[in-house]
């Protein structure tokens, strides 16, 4: 059985990705608007179905679209159609804030990772869902295991976990180009020095692998306080500055980094479990691409959160809560195995619940001879608190990203 730990415990299989979801509320004219500083809005079932606008911040629609489409099909009395849109994760908070300032919030549900959560909380954009709407949601103590609960608590009540993953980092490499991949930070630095321009990572504010790699280093390098990027990461920032001397550029997204790796321009990159699986499956990487662990592996967990911006109508809030409840159902969580996920947010769902398509995908692309053992090794750590991630991104840009190549 796959195990999922917390803190310094063992870890099970997982996947990553980031997204933003929005709902266009079509309530009755003059409907009450949420958005007061601490206003608690009573959800109201719509008299007629509304349109959901899903704003994808980092590819979550790719892995969860079937769940969202199923919700619309199962609830025609609530949802008339779904409008899918996309935006880079760093732009999400600005889009929400712009609509709030304009007094018309069409984005009603935001689904994103801890990076999106951090920016949203820093700018005070989201409604507190817990404990205000606990009665409209599942009993989360019966849904999440210890790791999921830890990530749920990080949201401070402003979001609900809908995907869980132990993420990474792993190092992806081309075995025909790299005979012996690095297995320690020092070895990676030495390899990058000998092979300038052949290693990079995508900018952490818009990359799951980028921020996972960054957040693992304080543990591997023995920094004084891995939870405090400003005062406790002296070794990490020094390491990343030195590593940056041999980096040609930091791609603005994981998508671009993966394309550069797939084309052979890059020979080694940090990655996460889901990206390894899906990049080989969709042909971005060659099927022969390999991944390896660090000798002192420090896994960083990750999650996607569903959040509701201040300013939505009571009708849209009602549908948003119903969508959250739907997404956590075991039968819907089981669908994620067919998208390259190796864990689900619901602790009661395992790979045995996957569809035949999902089981076939895991067998073909899920490295069954590697991940079951690899992901029960090493230590597991939660990511930085959302607000601390924002701080880390700012320091990275100032101290590392703006000094590329020197």
C-alpha positions as CSV (number, residue, x, y, z in Angstrom):
1,X,0.0,0.0,0.0
2,X,1.3,3.5,-0.8
3,X,1.8,5.6,2.3
4,X,1.6,9.3,2.6
5,X,3.4,11.0,5.5
6,X,3.8,14.4,7.0
7,X,6.6,16.4,8.6
8,X,9.6,14.1,8.4
9,X,7.6,11.0,7.7
10,X,7.5,8.7,4.6
11,X,5.7,9.6,1.5
12,X,3.5,8.1,-1.1
13,X,2.9,8.7,-4.8
14,X,1.9,12.1,-6.1
15,X,1.5,14.6,-8.7
16,X,1.5,18.3,-9.2
17,X,0.0,21.1,-11.1
18,X,-1.6,24.6,-10.6
19,X,-4.9,26.2,-11.7
20,X,-7.3,28.9,-11.3
21,X,-11.1,28.4,-11.7
22,X,-13.8,31.0,-11.9
23,X,-17.5,31.1,-12.0
24,X,-19.6,33.7,-13.7
25,X,-22.5,34.2,-11.4
26,X,-25.8,35.1,-13.1
27,X,-27.9,35.8,-10.1
28,X,-31.1,37.9,-10.1
29,X,-30.8,41.6,-10.7
30,X,-29.9,43.4,-7.5
31,X,-28.6,40.2,-5.9
32,X,-26.6,40.6,-2.7
33,X,-22.8,41.0,-3.3
34,X,-20.2,39.5,-1.1
35,X,-17.0,41.4,-0.5
36,X,-17.2,43.2,2.8
37,X,-14.1,42.8,5.0
38,X,-15.6,40.1,7.2
39,X,-19.0,39.7,5.7
40,X,-20.5,36.2,5.8
41,X,-22.8,35.7,2.8
42,X,-25.6,33.2,2.9
43,X,-25.4,30.9,-0.2
44,X,-28.5,31.0,-2.3
45,X,-29.4,28.2,-4.8
46,X,-29.8,29.9,-8.2
47,X,-33.3,30.2,-9.6
48,X,-31.8,29.4,-13.0
49,X,-28.5,27.8,-14.1
50,X,-25.4,30.0,-14.3
51,X,-22.3,29.9,-16.5
52,X,-19.0,28.7,-15.0
53,X,-15.9,30.4,-16.2
54,X,-12.8,28.3,-15.4
55,X,-9.7,30.4,-15.4
56,X,-6.7,28.0,-15.6
57,X,-3.6,29.4,-14.0
58,X,-1.2,26.5,-14.7
59,X,-2.8,23.5,-16.4
60,X,-5.2,22.2,-13.9
61,X,-8.0,22.0,-16.4
62,X,-5.9,19.5,-18.3
63,X,-6.0,17.1,-15.4
64,X,-9.4,18.0,-13.8
65,X,-11.6,18.9,-16.7
66,X,-13.5,15.7,-16.7
67,X,-14.5,16.3,-13.0
68,X,-15.7,19.8,-13.8
69,X,-17.6,18.7,-16.9
70,X,-19.2,15.9,-14.9
71,X,-20.4,18.5,-12.4
72,X,-22.1,20.5,-15.1
73,X,-23.7,17.4,-16.6
74,X,-24.9,16.2,-13.2
75,X,-26.3,19.6,-12.2
76,X,-28.0,21.2,-15.2
77,X,-30.2,23.0,-12.7
78,X,-27.1,24.8,-11.4
79,X,-24.8,25.1,-14.5
80,X,-25.7,26.1,-18.0
81,X,-22.2,25.9,-19.5
82,X,-18.5,26.1,-18.6
83,X,-16.2,28.7,-20.2
84,X,-12.6,27.7,-19.9
85,X,-9.9,30.4,-19.8
86,X,-6.3,30.6,-18.8
87,X,-3.8,32.9,-17.2
88,X,-0.2,32.6,-15.7
89,X,-0.3,31.9,-12.0
90,X,1.4,35.2,-11.1
91,X,-1.4,37.1,-12.9
92,X,-4.3,35.5,-11.0
93,X,-4.3,37.9,-8.0
94,X,-4.3,40.9,-10.3
95,X,-7.2,39.6,-12.3
96,X,-9.3,39.1,-9.2
97,X,-8.3,42.4,-7.7
98,X,-9.2,44.2,-10.9
99,X,-12.7,42.8,-11.0
100,X,-13.2,43.6,-7.3
101,X,-12.1,47.2,-7.8
102,X,-14.5,47.4,-10.8
103,X,-17.3,46.1,-8.6
104,X,-18.1,43.1,-10.8
105,X,-16.5,39.8,-9.9
106,X,-17.0,37.2,-12.6
107,X,-14.2,34.9,-11.2
108,X,-15.9,33.1,-8.4
109,X,-13.8,30.1,-7.7
110,X,-10.0,30.2,-7.8
111,X,-8.2,26.9,-7.9
112,X,-4.4,27.2,-7.6
113,X,-1.4,26.0,-5.7
114,X,0.3,27.4,-2.6
115,X,1.8,30.1,-4.8
116,X,-1.6,31.4,-5.9
117,X,-2.9,31.0,-2.3
118,X,0.0,33.1,-1.0
119,X,-0.6,36.0,-3.4
120,X,-4.4,35.9,-2.8
121,X,-4.0,35.9,1.0
122,X,-1.3,38.6,0.9
123,X,-3.8,40.9,-0.9
124,X,-6.8,39.8,1.2
125,X,-8.8,38.7,-1.9
126,X,-10.5,35.6,-0.7
127,X,-13.6,34.8,1.4
128,X,-13.0,32.6,4.5
129,X,-14.6,29.3,3.7
130,X,-14.0,27.6,7.0
131,X,-15.5,27.6,9.5
132,X,-18.2,29.7,7.8
133,X,-19.4,27.2,5.3
134,X,-18.3,23.9,6.9
135,X,-21.9,22.7,6.8
136,X,-21.9,23.0,3.0
137,X,-18.7,21.0,2.6
138,X,-17.7,17.4,3.3
139,X,-16.3,16.4,6.7
140,X,-12.7,17.1,5.7
141,X,-11.4,14.9,8.6
142,X,-12.9,12.0,6.7
143,X,-11.4,13.1,3.4
144,X,-7.8,14.0,4.0
145,X,-4.9,12.0,5.5
146,X,-2.2,13.5,7.6
147,X,-0.4,15.1,4.7
148,X,-3.6,16.5,3.2
149,X,-4.7,17.8,6.6
150,X,-1.3,19.6,7.0
151,X,-1.8,21.3,3.6
152,X,-5.4,22.1,4.3
153,X,-4.4,23.8,7.6
154,X,-1.9,25.9,5.6
155,X,-4.9,27.5,3.8
156,X,-6.1,29.1,7.1
157,X,-9.7,28.4,6.1
158,X,-9.4,30.4,2.8
159,X,-9.3,27.4,0.5
160,X,-10.1,23.7,0.2
161,X,-7.6,21.2,-1.0
162,X,-8.8,19.4,-4.1
163,X,-5.6,17.8,-5.3
164,X,-2.7,16.5,-3.3
165,X,0.8,15.6,-4.4
166,X,4.2,14.9,-3.0
167,X,5.7,16.7,-6.0
168,X,9.5,16.4,-5.9
169,X,12.0,17.5,-6.8
170,X,13.5,14.9,-9.1
171,X,16.2,15.6,-11.6
172,X,15.2,14.7,-15.2
173,X,18.0,13.9,-17.6
174,X,18.8,12.4,-21.0
175,X,20.7,9.2,-20.5
176,X,22.4,9.4,-23.9
177,X,23.8,12.8,-22.9
178,X,24.3,12.4,-19.1
179,X,25.9,9.1,-18.1
180,X,26.0,9.9,-14.4
181,X,23.3,12.3,-13.3
182,X,24.0,14.5,-10.2
183,X,22.7,13.2,-6.9
184,X,23.6,16.0,-4.5
185,X,23.4,19.8,-4.7
186,X,27.2,20.1,-4.8
187,X,27.3,17.5,-7.7
188,X,24.6,19.5,-9.6
189,X,26.6,22.7,-9.2
190,X,29.8,20.9,-10.4
191,X,27.9,19.5,-13.4
192,X,26.4,22.9,-14.3
193,X,29.9,24.4,-14.1
194,X,31.3,21.9,-16.5
195,X,28.2,22.1,-18.8
196,X,27.2,25.8,-18.8
197,X,23.8,26.5,-20.3
198,X,22.7,22.8,-20.1
199,X,20.9,23.1,-16.8
200,X,18.2,25.5,-15.6
201,X,14.9,25.6,-13.7
202,X,11.8,27.7,-14.5
203,X,11.1,30.8,-12.5
204,X,9.7,29.7,-9.1
205,X,6.7,32.1,-9.1
206,X,5.2,30.3,-12.2
207,X,6.6,26.8,-12.0
208,X,5.9,23.9,-9.7
209,X,9.3,22.3,-10.4
210,X,11.0,25.6,-9.9
211,X,9.6,26.4,-6.5
212,X,9.8,22.7,-5.4
213,X,13.5,22.7,-6.2
214,X,14.0,26.0,-4.4
215,X,12.1,24.9,-1.3
216,X,14.0,21.6,-1.0
217,X,17.4,23.2,-0.9
218,X,17.2,24.6,2.6
219,X,16.7,21.1,3.9
220,X,19.4,19.5,1.7
221,X,22.0,22.3,2.4
222,X,21.3,22.4,6.1
223,X,20.1,26.0,6.4
224,X,19.3,27.4,9.8
225,X,15.5,27.7,9.3
226,X,13.9,26.2,6.2
227,X,10.6,27.9,7.0
228,X,12.1,31.4,6.9
229,X,13.4,32.4,3.5
230,X,14.4,35.9,4.6
231,X,16.4,35.1,7.7
232,X,17.0,31.3,7.5
233,X,18.1,30.6,3.9
234,X,21.6,32.0,3.7
235,X,23.1,28.8,2.3
236,X,20.3,28.4,-0.2
237,X,20.6,32.0,-1.6
238,X,24.3,31.7,-1.9
239,X,24.0,28.3,-3.6
240,X,21.4,29.6,-6.1
241,X,23.5,32.7,-6.9
242,X,26.5,30.5,-7.6
243,X,24.4,28.0,-9.7
244,X,23.1,30.9,-11.6
245,X,26.5,31.7,-13.0
246,X,26.1,28.7,-15.3
247,X,22.5,29.2,-16.3
248,X,21.7,30.9,-19.6
249,X,18.2,31.9,-18.7
250,X,15.3,31.0,-16.3
251,X,12.3,30.1,-18.5
252,X,9.1,32.0,-17.5
253,X,7.2,28.7,-17.2
254,X,7.6,25.0,-16.8
255,X,6.1,24.6,-20.3
256,X,9.0,26.4,-21.9
257,X,11.5,24.6,-19.8
258,X,10.0,21.2,-20.7
259,X,10.1,22.1,-24.4
260,X,13.8,23.1,-24.1
261,X,14.5,19.8,-22.3
262,X,12.5,17.8,-24.8
263,X,14.4,19.3,-27.8
264,X,17.8,18.5,-26.2
265,X,18.7,22.1,-25.5
266,X,18.8,21.3,-21.8
267,X,20.3,18.1,-20.5
268,X,19.3,18.2,-16.8
269,X,16.3,20.0,-15.2
270,X,14.4,19.7,-11.9
271,X,10.9,18.2,-12.3
272,X,8.0,16.8,-10.3
273,X,6.2,13.5,-10.5
274,X,3.2,14.5,-12.6
275,X,5.4,16.5,-15.1
276,X,7.6,13.5,-15.6
277,X,4.7,11.3,-16.4
278,X,2.7,13.7,-18.6
279,X,5.7,15.1,-20.5
280,X,6.6,11.6,-21.7
281,X,3.0,10.6,-22.3
282,X,2.3,13.7,-24.5
283,X,5.5,13.5,-26.4
284,X,7.2,16.7,-25.0
285,X,10.0,14.5,-23.7
286,X,11.4,11.4,-25.3
287,X,10.1,8.1,-23.8
288,X,13.7,7.4,-22.8
289,X,14.0,10.4,-20.5
290,X,15.0,9.4,-17.0
291,X,14.6,10.8,-13.6
292,X,16.7,10.4,-10.5
293,X,16.6,11.2,-6.8
294,X,19.0,13.2,-4.7
295,X,21.0,11.0,-2.3
296,X,19.5,13.0,0.7
297,X,16.1,13.3,-0.9
298,X,13.8,15.9,0.6
299,X,10.3,15.7,-0.8
300,X,8.2,18.8,-0.8
301,X,4.4,18.2,-0.8
302,X,2.0,20.4,-2.7
303,X,-1.7,20.9,-3.2
304,X,-4.3,22.7,-5.3
305,X,-6.8,24.8,-3.4
306,X,-10.3,25.9,-4.4
307,X,-10.9,29.5,-3.2
308,X,-13.7,32.0,-3.6
309,X,-12.9,35.7,-4.2
310,X,-14.8,38.3,-2.2
311,X,-17.5,39.9,-4.3
312,X,-19.3,36.9,-5.7
313,X,-23.1,36.7,-5.6
314,X,-24.8,34.4,-3.2
315,X,-26.0,32.3,-6.1
316,X,-22.4,31.8,-7.4
317,X,-21.2,31.0,-3.9
318,X,-23.8,28.3,-3.7
319,X,-22.6,26.7,-6.9
320,X,-18.9,27.1,-5.9
321,X,-19.5,25.2,-2.7
322,X,-21.3,22.5,-4.6
323,X,-18.4,22.2,-7.0
324,X,-15.9,21.8,-4.1
325,X,-18.0,19.1,-2.6
326,X,-18.4,17.3,-6.0
327,X,-14.6,17.5,-6.7
328,X,-13.7,15.6,-3.5
329,X,-16.1,12.7,-4.1
330,X,-14.3,9.4,-4.4
331,X,-15.6,8.6,-7.8
332,X,-14.4,12.0,-9.2
333,X,-11.0,11.8,-7.5
334,X,-10.5,8.4,-9.0
335,X,-10.6,10.0,-12.5
336,X,-7.3,11.8,-11.8
337,X,-5.4,8.5,-12.3
338,X,-6.1,8.7,-16.0
339,X,-4.3,12.1,-16.1
340,X,-1.0,10.9,-14.7
341,X,-1.7,11.4,-11.0
342,X,-0.3,8.9,-8.5
343,X,-2.2,10.1,-5.5
344,X,-5.6,11.8,-4.9
345,X,-6.8,14.3,-2.4
346,X,-9.2,11.8,-0.9
347,X,-7.5,9.3,1.3
348,X,-10.2,6.8,0.6
349,X,-9.3,6.5,-3.1
350,X,-6.4,4.4,-4.3
351,X,-5.1,3.2,-7.7
352,X,-7.3,0.2,-7.3
353,X,-10.2,2.6,-7.9
354,X,-8.8,3.9,-11.2
355,X,-10.6,3.2,-14.4
356,X,-9.0,0.6,-16.8
357,X,-7.6,3.6,-18.8
358,X,-6.1,5.0,-15.6
359,X,-4.5,1.7,-14.6
360,X,-3.1,1.3,-18.1
361,X,-1.6,4.8,-18.0
362,X,0.1,4.1,-14.7
363,X,1.5,0.9,-15.9
364,X,2.9,2.5,-19.2
365,X,4.1,5.9,-17.9
366,X,4.0,5.7,-14.1
367,X,7.5,4.0,-13.8
368,X,6.1,1.2,-11.7
369,X,9.6,-0.1,-11.2
370,X,10.8,3.2,-9.7
371,X,8.2,5.3,-8.0
372,X,6.8,2.9,-5.5
373,X,10.2,2.6,-3.9
374,X,11.5,6.1,-4.6
375,X,8.5,7.8,-3.1
376,X,8.7,5.9,0.1
377,X,12.3,7.0,0.7
378,X,13.7,10.3,2.0
379,X,12.0,12.9,4.1
380,X,8.7,14.7,3.4
381,X,8.2,18.3,4.2
382,X,5.3,20.7,3.7
383,X,6.0,23.7,1.4
384,X,6.5,27.2,2.7
385,X,3.5,28.9,4.2
386,X,1.7,30.8,1.4
387,X,2.8,34.2,2.6
388,X,6.4,33.0,3.0
389,X,6.3,31.7,-0.6
390,X,5.5,35.2,-1.8
391,X,8.5,36.5,0.2
392,X,10.7,33.8,-1.2
393,X,9.7,34.6,-4.8
394,X,10.5,38.3,-4.2
395,X,14.0,37.4,-2.8
396,X,14.7,35.0,-5.6
397,X,13.9,37.6,-8.2
398,X,16.1,40.2,-6.5
399,X,19.0,38.0,-5.5
400,X,19.0,35.3,-8.2
401,X,16.7,35.8,-11.2
402,X,17.9,39.3,-11.9
403,X,21.5,38.2,-12.0
404,X,21.3,35.3,-14.5
405,X,24.7,34.3,-15.9
406,X,26.8,36.4,-13.5
